[in-house]
Amino acid sequence: MSRSLELFILLAALCCALADNVSVTRISSWAITTDVLLCKDSKDSAVRNFGDTWMRWRQRGAEYCRCALKGKERCHYVPVVTCQESRCYNGGICKEALYSSDFLCQCPPGFSGTQCEINTDEKCVLGQGGAYRGTWSLSHKGSTCINWNSTTLRGRQYTAMRRDASILGLGNHNFCRNPDKDSTPWCFVYKGSQVAWEYCSISKCPESKRECVQGAGQSYRGSAVSSRSGAQCLPWDSPYIKRRSFTAWRPDALELGLGSHSYCRNPDKDAGPWCHIVKNNQLTWELCDVPKCSKPSTFITTLVPRAPTSDSNQNGATCGQRQDNSLNSVSFRIFGGRQSDITDQPWQVAINVYRRKHKKHLHLCGGILIDSCWVLSAAHCFEEGFQPSQLQAVLGRTFRKQNSSSEQIFEIEKFWVHQDFDKETYDNDIALLKLKTDIGICAIHSPEVLPACLPEPGLVLPDWTECEISGYGKETEFDYEYSERVKRGFVRLWPRDRCVPAVLSGRTVTDNMLCAGDTRGRDDACQGDSGGPLVCPSGGRMTLMGVISWGDGCGNKDKPGVYTRVIHYLDWIRSRMAEEPSV
């Protein structure tokens, strides 16, 4: 082939790429580089990978788009309605697709981005720049920053693929950010064929009177991030506070100084700047110790929930106490009966596993919250050899598949299956999971999320004590789907001399197991409930006596369910927890 013909083919290919609005990104693997065709929106310069979907505004309305082969966008118009719960920052108007959960934001002047999180007028960095949301995209050495959504960054800790990306300011852009509390904003850059990172050359905002308050501090826009007692402030867009009155999602959030940051503010004309904090696993608030511009502050710290507090736990409950502290409410059946609400069993956890075939998390088993970062479950749930990164714990959700304002979702840092678990007999059928956190606190107490109490050593409850079971499992043995809603049932503790192989089709029953059942044959655990709680009243609290393990069918008359006897594993549980303290 002649050199002129080769040149012609090369130019033709380049023209086609430009005509199709194709972006070429460089993916590095050690010293090897390849070129991948991506979609690049001419309006916002966001980079999309093959298969990605998004929504955008066009003249005729909202479009739903997909990045197809050869970097081509495939878009069609969709009807939109006002979001039930706003997900737009800085006063953006939230609209969601009528037939899906996809959403987009109409941003006010000076803001852009998927959630109006980018401040196009922000020209300097306050403090360490954790709240910087401007558009600077050059490192201090003059290198252009890599888009946080680029496939080049897969495997890195800080990318737009993180679940908390929006809180950290990461997204489909290449602007400098400080997601890891470094000294100043930074970004990833190319160094030859390798990916590295460099600090950005953004100027610091003048201090002037930013770090002191005038009057009550309603105009305070400084960078204090801890309360008077030293507790770290929660971000104003933290999922933990989204049902509070003052959050980053308010239409007037920008005017009040609230946003994707943890800085102390005074949006409600209080005595001084304050912030939301967590104390003893309870969500509360404290005033901040920000000095007055003329003299030191004399603020008095207050530790009561801010009004309105629809989700605060007013009775100071710790473990095993529901908000209403009622042990005698209506009986809801877990097998074949009516449904319940998560506030009836706030210790209930849904453990999900990511299935590559379905490209999403699916229900695996139940679990029990026993401490802020710790969940108990059944060992047999993890026989497939899952990696912690595949697992997810969902707390505070009544409907299994529906997101809720009360839910708290965590990745799993580690889990332990009991070393003596017997796959044949299900002896020692217990597992312990540690929830992942960066702040040392995981589950925050609310009416929907509370731990069950572990039993005191030597606790023995009378035979036929009425206890509760709960879960998202199947309603009958032969159902195809799991229950859409959490269910609760009442069962009684069977005497040991009746918990024998003869009533369980000859299967082995060990001292590490206990039996409980409904003598009417109505309430019982079923498939998908495994790992869930058997809690019994003791000393005015619901105490975890068993972990749902196995049974002979579901709800068969005169056949109890079999549970792992938790009291036999207290030393095992506590030793694991002591070895792995929260960060």
C-alpha positions in Angstrom: 0.0 0.0 0.0 1.4 3.4 -1.0 2.1 6.0 1.7 -0.4 8.5 0.1 -3.2 5.9 0.4 -2.3 5.2 4.0 -2.5 9.0 4.7 -5.9 9.2 2.9 -7.4 6.4 5.0 -6.0 8.0 8.2 -7.6 11.4 7.4 -10.9 9.8 6.4 -11.1 8.0 9.8 -10.4 11.2 11.6 -13.1 13.0 9.8 -15.6 10.3 10.6 -14.7 10.5 14.2 -15.3 14.2 14.3 -18.6 13.9 12.5 -19.9 11.5 15.0 -19.0 13.7 18.0 -16.6 11.1 19.3 -14.1 11.7 22.0 -10.9 9.6 22.2 -9.6 8.8 25.7 -6.3 7.3 26.6 -6.4 4.3 28.9 -3.2 3.4 30.6 -2.2 -0.1 31.8 1.3 0.2 33.1 3.1 1.4 30.0 0.6 0.1 27.5 -2.0 2.5 26.0 -5.1 2.0 23.9 -7.7 4.3 22.5 -11.4 3.9 23.3 -14.3 5.8 21.7 -16.5 7.7 24.1 -19.5 10.0 23.9 -18.8 13.6 24.7 -21.7 16.0 25.1 -20.9 19.3 23.3 -22.9 21.2 25.9 -21.3 20.1 29.2 -18.1 18.4 28.0 -19.0 15.3 30.2 -17.4 12.1 29.1 -19.6 9.0 28.8 -18.6 5.4 28.4 -20.3 2.9 26.1 -23.6 1.8 27.7 -23.9 4.8 30.0 -27.2 6.6 30.2 -28.1 10.1 31.2 -30.7 12.8 30.9 -30.3 16.3 29.6 -32.3 19.4 28.7 -33.0 20.3 25.0 -35.2 23.0 23.5 -38.2 20.8 23.3 -37.8 19.3 26.8 -36.0 16.5 28.5 -34.0 13.8 26.7 -33.0 10.4 27.8 -29.7 9.4 26.2 -27.5 6.3 25.9 -23.9 6.1 24.7 -24.0 3.6 21.8 -21.3 2.0 19.6 -18.7 4.2 17.9 -19.3 7.0 20.5 -22.8 7.9 19.1 -25.5 9.3 21.3 -28.9 7.8 21.0 -31.5 10.1 22.6 -35.3 10.4 22.8 -37.6 12.7 24.6 -39.3 11.7 27.9 -42.0 13.2 30.0 -40.8 14.5 33.4 -42.5 15.5 36.7 -41.3 17.3 39.8 -39.2 15.2 42.0 -40.8 14.0 45.2 -37.5 14.6 47.0 -35.1 17.2 45.6 -31.6 16.0 44.6 -30.4 19.4 43.2 -27.9 21.7 45.0 -27.9 25.4 45.1 -31.6 25.9 44.5 -31.8 23.8 41.4 -35.2 22.6 40.3 -35.4 18.8 40.3 -37.3 16.9 37.6 -37.5 13.1 37.2 -38.6 10.9 34.4 -42.2 9.8 34.6 -41.5 6.1 34.2 -38.1 5.8 35.8 -36.0 7.1 38.7 -33.7 9.1 36.4 -33.6 12.8 37.1 -32.1 16.1 36.0 -31.8 19.6 37.4 -32.6 23.0 36.1 -29.7 25.1 37.5 -29.9 28.7 38.5 -27.4 31.2 36.9 -23.8 30.5 38.0 -24.2 26.8 38.5 -24.0 23.7 36.3 -23.5 20.0 36.6 -25.8 17.0 36.9 -27.0 18.3 40.3 -26.1 22.0 40.0 -23.2 21.2 42.2 -20.6 23.1 40.1 -20.2 26.8 41.0 -18.9 28.5 37.9 -18.3 31.7 39.8 -16.1 30.2 42.5 -12.5 31.5 42.0 -10.7 30.7 45.2 -10.3 28.0 47.9 -11.6 28.3 51.4 -9.5 26.5 54.0 -8.3 23.1 52.7 -10.7 23.3 49.8 -12.9 20.4 50.8 -16.0 22.4 49.7 -14.4 23.8 46.5 -16.9 23.3 43.6 -15.3 25.6 41.1 -14.1 24.9 37.5 -10.3 25.1 37.8 -8.8 22.1 35.9 -5.1 22.6 35.7 -2.4 21.2 38.1 0.3 23.5 39.5 2.6 22.1 36.8 0.2 23.1 34.1 -1.2 19.6 33.3 -4.8 19.2 32.3 -6.8 17.3 34.9 -8.4 13.9 33.9 -12.2 13.6 34.1 -13.1 11.9 37.4 -15.5 9.6 35.3 -12.7 8.4 33.0 -12.2 4.7 32.6 -8.5 5.4 33.1 -9.2 5.9 36.8 -10.9 2.5 37.4 -9.5 0.9 40.5 -8.6 4.3 42.0 -10.1 5.2 45.4 -11.5 8.6 44.3 -13.5 8.6 41.1 -17.0 9.6 40.0 -18.0 5.9 40.3 -18.0 6.1 44.1 -21.4 5.9 45.9 -20.6 9.1 47.7 -19.1 10.9 44.7 -21.6 13.8 44.8 -20.9 14.5 48.4 -17.2 14.6 47.7 -17.7 16.9 44.6 -16.6 14.2 42.2 -18.6 13.8 39.0 -18.5 13.7 35.2 -16.0 16.6 35.0 -12.2 17.3 35.3 -12.3 20.1 37.9 -9.9 20.1 40.9 -11.3 18.7 44.1 -10.2 17.6 47.6 -12.2 14.5 48.4 -9.6 13.1 51.0 -9.0 16.1 53.2 -5.6 16.8 51.8 -4.0 20.2 52.2 -5.5 21.6 49.0 -7.5 20.5 45.9 -5.8 18.1 43.5 -6.6 16.0 40.4 -5.3 13.1 38.4 -3.1 13.9 35.4 -1.2 12.0 32.7 2.6 11.7 33.0 3.6 10.1 29.8 1.6 6.8 29.6 1.1 6.7 33.4 -1.6 8.2 35.6 -0.4 10.3 38.5 -1.9 13.1 40.7 -0.8 16.7 41.3 -2.0 19.6 43.5 -3.9 22.4 41.6 -2.8 26.0 41.4 -5.9 27.6 42.8 -5.5 30.8 44.9 -6.6 30.9 48.5 -9.6 33.1 49.5 -8.6 36.1 51.5 -9.1 35.4 55.2 -10.5 38.9 56.2 -13.3 38.3 58.6 -14.3 34.8 57.4 -13.0 33.0 60.5 -14.9 35.0 63.0 -18.6 35.8 63.5 -20.4 39.1 63.7 -23.5 39.1 65.8 -25.1 35.7 65.8 -23.1 34.6 62.8 -25.8 34.3 60.2 -23.4 35.7 57.6 -20.5 33.4 58.7 -19.0 31.7 55.7 -15.8 30.4 57.4 -14.3 26.9 57.4 -14.8 25.6 61.0 -15.8 21.9 60.8 -16.1 20.8 64.4 -18.5 21.5 67.2 -17.5 23.0 70.6 -17.0 19.5 72.1 -14.7 18.6 69.2 -17.2 16.4 67.3 -16.8 16.4 63.5 -19.6 18.1 61.7 -21.7 16.1 59.2 -21.9 17.5 55.7 -25.1 19.4 55.0 -25.8 17.0 52.2 -25.2 13.9 54.3 -27.9 11.2 53.8 -28.2 11.0 57.6 -29.8 14.4 57.8 -31.9 14.6 54.7 -35.1 14.6 56.7 -33.9 17.6 58.8 -35.1 21.1 58.1 -31.7 22.6 57.2 -29.9 20.7 54.5 -28.1 21.3 51.2 -31.3 20.4 49.3 -33.3 23.4 50.4 -34.3 25.8 47.6 -32.6 28.6 49.7 -29.6 26.6 50.7 -27.1 28.9 48.8 -28.4 32.0 50.6 -28.1 30.2 54.0 -24.6 29.0 53.3 -25.5 25.3 53.1 -24.0 23.1 50.5 -21.8 20.0 49.9 -19.6 20.8 52.9 -19.3 20.4 56.7 -18.7 24.0 57.7 -20.6 25.5 60.7 -23.5 27.7 59.7 -26.4 29.5 61.3 -29.3 29.2 58.9 -32.1 29.5 61.5 -31.0 32.6 63.5 -29.7 30.6 66.5 -27.2 31.9 69.1 -24.4 31.2 66.7 -23.1 28.9 63.9 -23.8 25.2 64.5 -23.8 21.8 62.8 -25.2 18.3 62.8 -23.1 15.8 64.7 -23.3 12.2 65.9 -23.1 11.6 69.7 -23.2 8.1 71.0 -24.7 6.9 67.7 -27.5 9.5 68.0 -28.0 12.3 65.5 -28.0 15.6 67.2 -26.4 19.1 66.9 -24.1 21.4 68.7 -23.0 25.1 68.5 -19.6 25.6 67.1 -16.8 27.4 68.9 -16.2 30.2 66.4 -14.8 33.4 67.9 -16.5 36.7 67.5 -14.8 39.3 65.4 -14.5 41.6 68.4 -14.2 39.2 71.4 -14.2 35.4 72.0 -17.5 33.6 71.8 -19.3 32.6 75.1 -21.7 30.2 73.4 -23.1 27.4 75.6 -23.2 24.0 74.0 -26.6 22.4 73.7 -27.2 18.7 73.1 -30.8 18.4 72.1 -32.3 17.6 68.7 -33.2 20.7 66.6 -36.9 21.2 65.9 -38.5 19.8 63.9 -37.1 16.3 64.6 -39.4 13.9 63.1 -36.8 11.2 63.0 -35.1 11.7 66.4 -35.3 9.1 69.1 -36.9 11.0 71.9 -36.9 8.3 74.6 -33.1 7.9 74.5 -33.3 4.2 73.4 -30.2 2.3 72.9 -30.4 -1.4 72.0 -33.6 -3.4 71.8 -36.1 -0.5 72.4 -38.4 0.6 69.7 -39.6 4.2 69.6 -43.0 3.3 71.1 -41.4 0.6 73.3 -44.4 -1.6 72.6 -44.0 -5.3 72.9 -47.7 -6.2 72.4 -48.6 -4.6 69.0 -50.6 -6.4 66.3 -49.0 -9.7 65.2 -47.8 -9.7 61.6 -46.9 -12.9 60.0 -43.6 -13.5 58.2 -44.9 -16.6 56.5 -48.2 -16.3 54.5 -49.6 -13.3 56.2 -49.8 -9.5 56.6 -46.9 -7.1 56.4 -45.1 -4.9 58.8 -43.1 -1.7 59.0 -39.4 -1.4 59.6 -40.0 0.6 62.8 -41.4 -2.6 64.3 -38.0 -4.3 63.9 -35.4 -1.5 63.4 -32.6 -4.0 63.9 -33.5 -5.9 60.7 -30.9 -5.7 58.0 -31.2 -6.8 54.3 -27.9 -8.2 53.0 -27.6 -7.9 49.2 -25.1 -9.3 46.8 -24.0 -7.9 43.5 -24.8 -10.3 40.6 -22.9 -9.6 37.5 -25.5 -11.2 35.3 -28.2 -8.7 36.5 -25.7 -5.8 37.0 -27.2 -4.9 40.3 -27.5 -5.9 43.9 -30.1 -8.6 44.7 -31.4 -9.9 48.0 -29.3 -12.6 49.7 -30.2 -13.0 53.3 -31.3 -11.2 56.4 -29.1 -9.8 59.2 -29.3 -8.2 62.6 -27.7 -4.9 63.6 -26.0 -5.4 67.0 -23.8 -2.3 67.1 -23.2 0.8 64.9 -20.8 -1.0 62.6 -21.6 -4.7 63.2 -24.2 -7.1 61.8 -24.8 -10.7 62.6 -26.1 -13.2 60.0 -26.1 -16.9 59.1 -22.9 -18.6 57.9 -24.7 -20.6 55.2 -25.6 -17.4 53.4 -21.9 -17.0 52.4 -21.2 -20.5 51.1 -20.6 -19.2 47.6 -17.4 -17.5 48.7 -18.3 -13.9 48.1 -15.8 -11.1 48.4 -16.7 -8.2 50.8 -16.9 -5.8 47.9 -19.8 -7.8 46.5 -22.0 -7.3 49.6 -24.1 -4.5 50.8 -26.1 -4.0 54.0 -29.4 -2.0 53.8 -30.9 -0.7 57.1 -34.1 1.2 57.7 -36.1 0.1 54.6 -39.7 -1.2 54.8 -40.0 -2.0 51.1 -37.2 -4.3 49.9 -36.7 -2.7 46.5 -37.7 0.9 47.2 -35.4 3.6 48.3 -36.5 5.4 51.5 -35.6 8.6 53.3 -35.0 6.5 56.4 -32.6 4.0 54.8 -28.9 3.7 55.6 -26.8 1.7 53.1 -23.3 0.4 53.7 -20.6 -1.5 51.9 -19.0 -4.4 53.8 -15.4 -4.0 55.0 -14.9 -7.6 56.2 -17.0 -10.6 57.3 -16.2 -13.7 59.3 -17.9 -17.1 58.9 -17.6 -19.2 62.1 -14.5 -21.4 61.7 -16.5 -24.5 62.8 -19.5 -24.0 60.6 -20.7 -27.4 59.4 -22.3 -27.3 55.9 -24.1 -30.6 56.4 -25.7 -30.0 59.8 -25.6 -26.2 59.9 -24.0 -26.4 63.3 -22.3 -23.0 64.2 -24.4 -21.3 61.6 -23.3 -17.8 62.4 -21.4 -15.0 60.6 -20.3 -11.5 61.6 -20.1 -8.5 59.2 -18.3 -5.2 59.7 -19.8 -2.3 57.9 -17.4 0.1 56.0 -17.0 3.6 57.3 -14.4 6.4 57.0 -15.5 8.3 60.1 -15.7 5.6 62.8 -19.5 5.6 63.0 -21.8 3.6 60.7 -25.5 3.2 61.6 -27.0 6.2 63.2 -29.9 5.5 65.6 -33.4 6.5 64.4 -36.9 5.0 64.8 -36.1 2.9 61.7 -32.5 1.9 62.7 -31.6 0.5 66.1 -29.5 -2.4 67.3 -30.9 -5.4 69.0 -29.4 -6.3 72.4 -27.1 -9.2 72.8 -28.1 -11.5 75.6 -26.3 -11.4 79.0 -24.1 -14.5 79.6 -26.2 -17.2 81.2 -29.6 -15.7 80.3 -32.3 -18.4 80.2 -35.8 -17.6 79.1 -38.8 -19.7 80.1 -40.1 -22.3 77.6 -42.9 -21.0 75.4 -41.7 -17.4 75.7 -43.3 -15.4 72.9 -40.6 -14.0 70.6 -40.5 -12.2 67.2 -38.9 -13.1 63.9 -38.7 -10.8 60.8 -37.3 -10.6 57.3 -37.9 -10.0 53.6 -38.1 -13.8 52.7 -40.6 -15.7 50.8 -44.2 -15.8 52.0 -44.6 -19.5 51.1 -42.1 -22.3 50.5 -42.8 -22.3 46.7 -43.0 -18.6 46.0 -40.8 -17.4 43.2 -40.2 -13.9 44.6 -39.1 -12.7 48.0 -41.5 -10.4 49.9 -41.7 -6.9 48.7 -42.1 -5.6 52.2 -40.5 -6.6 55.6 -42.7 -9.0 57.6 -42.8 -9.9 61.3 -44.2 -13.0 63.0 -44.6 -14.2 66.6 -43.2 -17.6 67.6 -42.6 -19.4 70.9 -39.4 -20.9 72.3 -39.8 -24.7 72.3 -38.5 -26.8 75.2 -35.2 -28.5 74.5 -36.7 -32.0 74.9 -39.0 -31.2 72.0 -36.3 -29.7 69.7 -35.2 -33.1 68.4 -34.6 -34.8 65.0 -37.9 -36.7 65.2 -39.9 -33.5 64.6 -37.4 -32.3 61.9 -37.3 -35.2 59.4 -34.4 -36.8 61.2 -32.0 -33.8 60.8 -29.3 -33.3 63.4 -30.1 -30.8 66.2 -27.0 -29.7 68.3 -26.7 -27.8 71.5 -25.8 -24.7 69.5 -29.3 -24.6 68.1 -32.7 -23.7 69.5 -36.2 -24.3 68.2 -39.1 -21.8 68.0 -42.4 -22.0 66.3 -46.0 -21.0 66.1 -48.2 -23.9 67.4 -50.9 -22.7 65.0 -48.6 -23.4 62.0 -49.0 -19.8 60.8 -45.9 -17.8 61.6 -42.5 -19.2 60.5 -39.3 -18.1 58.8 -38.9 -19.0 55.1 -36.3 -18.9 52.3 -34.6 -15.5 52.2 -35.2 -14.8 55.9 -32.0 -16.7 56.8 -29.6 -14.7 59.0 -32.5 -12.6 60.4 -33.4 -12.1 64.0 -35.2 -14.1 66.7 -35.6 -11.5 69.4 -37.3 -12.0 72.7 -38.4 -9.5 75.5 -36.0 -9.5 78.4 -35.8 -6.6 80.9 -37.9 -4.3 78.8 -35.7 -4.7 75.7 -35.8 -7.0 72.7 -32.8 -9.3 73.1 -31.3 -11.4 70.3 -31.6 -15.0 71.3 -31.3 -16.6 67.8 -30.3 -16.2 64.2 -32.6 -17.7 61.6 -30.9 -20.8 60.3 -33.0 -23.7 58.9 -36.2 -25.6 59.0 -38.3 -28.4 57.5 -40.3 -26.4 55.0 -42.1 -23.2 55.9 -44.9 -22.9 58.4 -45.7 -26.6 58.7 -47.8 -27.4 61.8 -45.9 -28.9 64.7 -42.5 -28.3 63.0 -40.5 -25.5 64.5 -37.9 -23.4 62.9 -34.3 -23.9 64.0 -32.1 -20.9 65.1 -28.5 -20.5 66.0 -28.2 -20.1 69.8 -26.6 -16.6 70.0 -25.7 -16.9 73.7 -23.1 -19.6 72.8 -21.2 -17.2 70.6 -20.8 -14.1 72.7 -17.1 -14.6 73.2 -16.6 -15.2 69.5 -18.5 -12.1 68.6 -16.8 -9.8 71.0 -13.3 -11.1 70.2 -13.8 -10.3 66.5 -15.2 -6.9 67.3 -12.2 -6.1 69.6 -9.8 -7.2 66.9 -11.3 -4.8 64.4 -12.1 -1.5 66.0 -13.9 1.1 63.8 -11.6 3.8 62.3 
